[in-house]
Amino acid sequence: MFDYKKDFPILNQKIVYLDTAASAQKPLAVIDAMSDFIKHDYANIHRGIYDLSQRASDRYESARETVKKFINARNTDEVIFTHGGTESANLVAYSYGREFLREGDEVVITELEHHANIVPWQVLRKEKGIKLSVVPIDADGSIPIEKFKTAISDKTKIVSFAHVSNVLGTILPVKEITALAHAVGAVAVVDACQSVQHLPIDVQNTDADFLFFSGHKLYGPTGIGVLYVKRALLEKMPPYQTGGGMISSVSFDETLYAEAPLRFEAGTPPIIEAIGLQAAMNYVKNIGLDKIAAHEHSILKYADEKLSLIPGLKILSNAGKKSAIVSFVIENIHSHDAGTILNNYGVAVRAGHHCAQPLMDSLGVSSTVRASFGLYSAMEDVDALAAGIYEAKKIFGN
């Protein structure tokens, strides 16, 4: 039986948690690992010559090695710790983008993107005169590969896209899109924030140039993200932020920067969070991403079937390949009202535009209710969601 709720202390209370896409809950293994590190090994890293600092440094770099193996990077130097997926996206745009994009160059994104993969490119469009090209979705929420073939041209320098949509759950083919980018000499940037906790990631197999994700969606702590960058690109990129930890030497005449990845980790990094992320990755790996994906697919299938039977409810994606997210609207009930009523029945969902307002515009709605599932989700959670929706319909006379 696939039942891991017991590993998550917060789920001992009476709550049906269906907002994992926003932030996953934390298993005891993560909580204990961070607590143990704080109790026994905490110190600042890479600077102290005393034993405690050395132990902390070793554990921090051990976490980097765990990330390398988790995504199958070639070496640890390609793994940068950031403070989240959003900072990772900004690092790509403002280090690589500012350095290598020129007026008239194109950046290709999709209608599925989170604001974090839209706004940085808009800033560069204003600064450098680049063109932002948007690949549209089909009516079912998917994007056929042919649309990428049409959008990508000889002027394209970057193709930046979500592996999994945070609103619709649509899964895009990373390897095929990356190959199209490379065919015209462009680089591929993959937002894996909604995929790394559900699907195996292999950066060598997909040949992605950049890939980023947040720790807190992978059952780890907030305040930490990962940016993978191919070594050959890293060596050409200037620092994104400056300060302690990212330098080799400083004088008033000249500053020499440290080698990657430390060149991109200015200041005190998220040390405790890195330990938590390592524990989260080990926890997920011990269960098995394939098993997690199969379990979540069964929950998603059940949710699609159950919610489709509710009169006046419209699910906004029927893409053939979907991850564990279902977004919907209910006739004559605003999403925020639905979310509030569901909360009254102990069901936690997200209601709003989900940091994807351009996608909302494309779908012709202002907001949706989003239920998102994790490895701790169960069929009875979907039953509770459906029951709460029926209660909302009664209140609004539907």
Secondary structure, 3 states (H helix, E strand, C coil): CCCCHHHCHHHHCCCEECECCCCCCCCHHHHHHHHHHHHHCCCCCCCCCCHHHHHHHHHHHHHHHHHHHHHCCCCHHHEEEECCHHHHHHHHHHHHHHHHCCCCCEEEEECCCCHHHCHHHHHHHHHHCCEEEEECCCCCCCCCHHHHHHHCCCCEEEEEEECECCCCCEECCHHHHHHHHHHCCCEEEEECCCCCCCCCCCHHHHCCCEEEEECHHHCCCCCCEEEEECHHHHCCCCCCCCCCCCEEEECCCCEEECCCCHHHCCCCCCHHHHHHHHHHHHHHHHHCHHHHHHHHHHHHHHHHHHHHCCCCEEECCCCCCECCEEEEEECCECHHHHHHHHHHCCEECEEECCCCHHHHHHHCCCCEEEEECCCCCCHHHHHHHHHHHHHHHHHCCC
